[in-house]
Amino acid sequence: MLLFMVTIAISCEDKGSGEAPILVVSTKEATFEPEGGTSTFTIEANSKWTIENEALWLQIDKAAGDAGTTTVTLTTLSNDSGVTRPVKIRVIANNGQARVIYILQAPNLYPNYNLSPKPADATGMSSTAVELAAKMTMGVNIGNTMEAWRKNGDVIVSDETAWGNPKVTESYIQFLKATGFNAVRIPCSWNQGNLSDASKMKIDPVWLNRVKEVVGWCVANDMYVMLNIHWDGGWLESKELSDGTQTHNFDPSSSRKNVVNAIQKALWEQIATAMRDFDEHLFFAGSNEPAADNAQEMAILNSYHESFIKAVRSTGGRNTYRVLVVQGPGTNASKTYDLMTIPSDPTPNRMMVEVHEYSPSQFCFVDEEVLGTWKVPVFYWGAGNHSTIEPERNATYGEEDEIADSFNKLKEKFISKGIPVVLGEYAAMRRNTSNNAKFIPLDTAKHNKSVDDWTTFVTKQCHTNGVVPFYWEIGNILNRNNNTIKDQAMIDAMKAGLN
């Protein structure tokens, strides 16, 4: 059972009886995490003192002391009561003074799943984050697959095939390697139809074993693999209320922060325990595209990151040294440069930052037209590729200079300081009938060259600046049914960026 340790330092001098009474407490309140932690309080007094405590769950090693300097340790058990528990302790000095410290401990909303922690094990885990990043050249997502789900009536059912792709096979992993990829990102759902007990956030062991199987195929074929919690129903970003409105989980006034941190802890304790024995080929990513728009929201996002980090590290074994990936706000490069601070990790040099690149969005993925809004498709991008046939479909922002500037900022803020960056997703839509595009460009040759040039340029920026690229593939460039390439030009464009 986890213990909560709080240290109170009581400093005083033996004062003469004629001196004014002194009892100064440096803090009036403290809020503690469910699993425990430490906090130090300074008390200055000039007489003997006692501490009054009515809580059975709060233990005090010294309830009284003489004048002088004394250290008092408070110990609480893990809060598995399901409710927040408050306690008010009183420090009472013989000189007639008294002070109150208000203590609040949040509850564990879900069971503890760190049931078999292991001693730290560095076997097969020698690479730092920088060294691991250098081993990865070209990465690819297995998108719209292990995060896929469907509805069966009102029930959400996990289904790898629900979004049009077959189940992942080892032969597909081998095909990816033969195509030129040496790293795989697995967007994965855990909350969407994969819980055997939703009230306890308990992951179905069948699903855990299935994910472990796919990870195992990657590792066995010398492929590096990044496993995450993807959108997963959006529980990390927002919660639908009973009146149909949404509460923003990054609002400092929202009580959802504690819930989100509890879910992070419960899920990652289970995922990390199940995957603990894999070597450094496996690394974890805490979320997907978490929203945060200012410093206050970034602080809340970092609390979610730290819950992920603590949960993984607490399971021990190889997870003590496993590389972990935390996401910038919105995985937007500019916001990440402006707002992101690196969360705390007890293991040094094992942290990466993740961003995504879909700029300009109208070129990369918008395939609908809503006049008067930003949703207007763009077909042509890059120097020499603008169309005179459809000038209204030319990109007006997000071209070479702006994208290069984003990568330069990432290099300045993170990479130059020994924190690698992962481009977890990037892709530009090739608009043709085989991709079921709603809008087909009139200048086909310039459009195709725009897509290829964008892909090469972004990949090149990754290669030049030390960013690890993972192309967003959802079955549009690779045929997963027969392990063949559907869009060779796209593969060639990626490879061209590595030269």
N, C-alpha and C positions, 0 to 999 in steps of 0.2 A: 504494500500500500504506500502511496506517495505521501511524503511528509512536507509540511510547509514550515520553513524556518524563518523566523524574523528575529533579528538581533537588535536589542535596544542598548545603547551605550549610555550609562548614567555617569556624568562627570560632576564632581563637586569638590569643594574644599571645606575643610573644617573651619567654620566661621565662629567667631565669638558670639556669645549669647546676646550681646547688645547690637549686633548688626541686623539690618533689615532682612526679612525672610526672602529666600530666593528659591524658586522652582520654575525653571524655564524648559519647556518641551518644544523641540524644534519642528514638530509636525502635529497636526490635530487629527489627521485621518490617513488611512492607507487602504488601497483596494488591491486585493490579491487574486491571482489566477486560480482556477479550480485545482490544478495539479501542484501548485505550490511555487515557492520562490523565496527570496530573501529581501529584507529591507532593514536599514539601520536608522535608528532614532537617537538623537542626542538629548539627554536630560541633564540640566545643571541644577543642583540643589545645595543648600548649606545646612542640611540636617538629615537625620535618618528618614527613611521613606518605606512605604509599603505599596503593593499593587493589589487592587481589588478586581476580581474576575469571576463572573457568574457562568461562563460558558464551559460546559463539560468537554467540548471538542477543542478547547484552547488550553494547552498546557504551558505552565510557566516554571522554569527551573529555579528561579529565586523570586519569591513573592515579597521579600523584604531585604533591606540592606542598610548598612551603616554609611555614615558620611565617608566620602572618598570616591573612587572611580570604580564603578561596577558594570559588568555586562550581564544583561538579562536576555535569555533566549526564550522566545515563544515558539511553540510547536503546534501545528494543526494537522489533522488528518485530511486526506483528500476529500473534497466536498462532493459526495455522491448522493446527497439528500434530494437533489432535484430542484432545490430552491436556493436563492441567495441567503446566506446566513450572516447576520450582523452581530457584532459584539462591541460593547462599550467598556473599556477598562479604565480604571481610575488610578492615577499615581498620586499618592497622598503623602505629604511630608509632615514631619512632626512639628514643623514651624508654622503649621496652620494653613499652608497652601495646598491646593489640589488641582490637578489637570486631568483632562479626559482625552483619550485617544480612541477614535471611532475606527473600527476595523470591519471591512466588508469583503466577503469571499464569494465570488461567483460560483454557481454550481456546475458540475459536470452534467451536461444535458444528455449525454450518451454514455454507454459503458466504456470502460477502459479496454482498448483492444491491444495494448502493448503488453501481452500476457507472457511473452517468452523472450525478453531482451537478452542479447548476447554481449559478451565482452567485445571490445573493438577488435576488428580483424582487418589488417591492411593487405592481406594476400590478394594479389591481382588488382590492387587499387593504387598503384604507385603514382599515376599521372595526376598532376595538378589540373585545374580547369584550363589553364593556358596550354599545357601539354596535350590534353585531350582534344581541345579545339584544333590543334595543329594536325591531329591524326585524321580529321574528317575533311573530305574534299567536296563532294557533291551529295547533298541529301535530298530525300523525297518524302512527301507525306503519303500515308495510306489513308487518304481522306474519304469521308462519306461511307465509312465501313464500321469500325468498331465504336463509333459514336452514334451509329444509326439506330433508329427506333421507329415503331409504328403504333397505332392505336388499335386495340381490340375492344370495340365498344368505348367505354370510358377509361379503359385500363391501358397504360403505356407498356408496351412489350419491347424488350431489346431484341434487335434482329439485324445482324450484320448485312443482310441482303436487302433490307427495306428501302434503301436509297439507290438501288440499281446496280450494286456491285456484288460479285460472288464473295464467299468467305475466303479469308486469307489462307493460303497454303504455303508449305515450305518451298514448293517449286516456284511460287511467285517471288518469294524472298530471294531465291537463287537467280531468278530472272532479273530482278532489280540490280543485283550485284553484277551480273553479266552485262547489263546495259550501261554500267559505269558509276552507279551510286555505291557509296560505302557507308551511308548513314540513313536511317529511317526515323521518321517522326510518326508516332501512333496517337492520333487524336482519339480519346477514349471516354466513353460515358460510364458512369458508375451509379448515378442516381436515377437515370432514365430506364427503368425496367430491369435493373440489375441488383436490386436490394431484396434480400429474402425477408427482412424485417425493417420496414421503413421507419417505424417508431424508434428503432435503435440504430438506424443508419448502418445496418449490418449488410455487407456485400454478400451476394449469393456465392458460395464457394465454387459452384460450377463455373461462374463467370470469371472469378479470380484465376481458376486453373486454365480457362481458355486464353485469357490474356497472357498468362505465364507461358503457355505453349507457344504463342506467337513470338513473344520476347525471346524465348529459348531458341527458336529457329533463326532469329536474327543473330544472336550471340554465337550460335554454333557455326554460322556462315561468315564469321568475322565482320559482321555489320554492327556499327554503333547504333543504338536505339534510344530515342527520347520518348518517354511515356508520360502522358499528362492526364489531368482532369480537364476535359474540353468544356464546351458550353454547359452541357449536362442539365439542361432545363433552366439555366440561368440563376440557380440559387445563390451563387456568389455575387451576382450583380444586382438582383432585385427580387422582390417577393410580391406576388399578387395578393391583394387584400380581399376580404370578403365582399367589398363593394365593387370589385373589379378594377380598382386603381392599383398602381404599382408603388411600392416603397423602395427608395433608392438605398442600397446597402452601404453607400459611401457617405451618407448624410451623418454628420457628427451627432445629430440629435436622435438618430434612429437606434432603437434597441436591437436591431438586427445584427449589429456587429458581433455581439456575443454568440448569437446563433451560428453565424457564418464561421466564426473561429472554432466553434464546437464541431461543426460538420467537417471542416478541414482536418481537425485533429482525428476524428473518428475514421474518416475515409483513408487518410494517409497512414495511420497506424496499421490498418489492414493491408493496404497496397504494399507498403514498405516491408512489412513482415513477410508477406507472400513472396516478394521478389528479392529478399535480402541476400541470397546466396549467389546471385549473378555478379560477375566481376565488373570492371569499369566500363565495359561495353554498354552497360545500361546506365542511363541517367534520367532523373525525374524532373518534370516541369510542373509547378504547383497549380497553374490555371491556364486560361487561354488568352482572352482579350479583356482583362478587367478594366472597368471604367474608373477614371479618376481625373478630375479637371483642375484641381488646385492643391495647395500644400496640405490643407486639412484632410482632403480626401486621399492624398498620397500617404499620409500617416496611417489612415485606416487600412489602405491597401497593404502597407507594410506589416500591419498586424496580421493580416491574412497570410502574407508571405512567411512571417515568423512562426505562425501556427503550423504551417506546412513544414518548415525547416525543423522545428522542435519535434514534431511527430516522427519525421524520418530519422533524425539523429537518435531519438530515444530508443529505437528498436535495436541499435547497436550493430555488431557484426561488421560486414562490409559497408552497411549504410552509414557508419561513422565517417567514412571517407568518400562516400559517393558524391559525384558532382550534381549539384542542384541548380535548376534554372528558375529565375524569378522574372515576371513579366513587367515591362514598363507600362505606364498608364495608357490603356487603349492599345497597347503594343504599337503606339505611334512614336516614330523616331523623335519628332520635335518635342512632343510632350515629355517623352522620356528624358531628353536632354535638359529640359527646363525644370522638371519636377522630381525626377527619381532620386531617391537616396537608397543606398544599399542596406538591406535589412541585416540584422545581426545573425551570425552563424558561429557556433563554437568551434567548428573545424575551419581553419584558415585555408585560403586559396582553392576553394572548391565551389565557387559561385560563378554562374553565367547570367547574363541579362538577355531577355528575348524581346524582339520587336518584329513587326510584320511590314511588308511593303506592297501596297496596292495603289500607287499614285501614278497618274491621276485615276481616281476611282471610276470616272465615266468611261475611261478607256479600258481599265482592267476588268471590270465586272458588270457595269450597269447595262442591262439589256431590256430596259423599258423606257418609255418617254412620257414624262409628265411636264408639259410646258409650264414655264414660270417657276420651276423648281430646279434643283441641281441634277435631277434625274433625266439627263439628256445624253444619250450615248455618243461617244467619241471613237472614231475609227483610225485616226492617223496620229502618229507620235514620232518625235525625234527629227533631228537635222536632216533635211533633204527628203523627208517623207510626207510633208504636208500636201494635201490634195488641192488641185485647182478645180476639180470636178465637184467636190463636196467641201468647200472651205468651211462651212458651218460645223463640220465634223472633225476639224483639226483641234488638237490639244491646245489649250491656252495657258496651262500651268503644268507643273509636275514633270517637266522635261529634264534633260540631262543635268543642267546646272543645279536645279533644285534637289534632285535625287542625290547627286554627288555631295552637295552641302550637308544633307542629312547624314550620310555615311561619315563625312569628315567630323561632324559633331559627335557621333557615336565613338569614333576613334579617339577623339580628344577627351571625352568624359570617362570612358570605360576602358577601352582596349589599351590605351597608352598607360593606364594605371594597373594593368594586369588583370582586368576583368573582361573575359571574352564575351562577345555578343553573338547570339544566334538569330538568324533571320528565319523564324519558324514557319513563315508562309510568304510566298510571293508568286504571282502568276498574272498573266494578261490573257484575256479571252480572245481566241481566234474565232472570228465570226464567219461561220459557214454552215451549210445545211447539216453536215455530219455532227456538228456540235449543237444542233437544234437552236441556233441563234434566231432571235426574232427579227433582227435587223442585219441585212447583208450589205456590205459596202459596195459601192459602184466601182471604185478603183481597187480591185482585188489585190493586184500586185503590190501596191503601196501599203495597203492594210497589212498584208502578210509580212512584208518587210518591217513594218512598224512593230508588229508583235515580236518578230525574231530579234530586232534590234533592241527593243526594251528588255527582253529576256537576257540577251547577251550583256547589255549594259549593267543591269542590276547584278547579275552573277559576277561580272568583272569588278564591280564596286566591292562585293563581298571578298573576292580573291585579293584585291589590292589592299583592303583595309583590315584583313584578318577576321572577317565575319563568316560564320558557318551558314551556308545557304541550304534551305529545305524547300524545294519547289512544291506548290500546292497541287497535288494530282488527285483527281476524283474519278478516274476512268476516261478522261478526255484525251490523254496522249498515250496511255498504255492500255492495251486490251487484256484485262485480267482473266478473261475466260480461256484464252489460249496462249497467254504470255507472249504477246507480240507488240511491236511498236505501232501505234496508230498515227503518230505525228512525228516523223523522223526529224523534220525541220526544227521542232521545238527542242528535241534532245541535242541536236547539233548546235543550236543557239546557246544552250546551257554550257556545253563543253567548250564552245568558242570563248566564253567568258572566263574560263579557267586558264587560258593561255596568256 
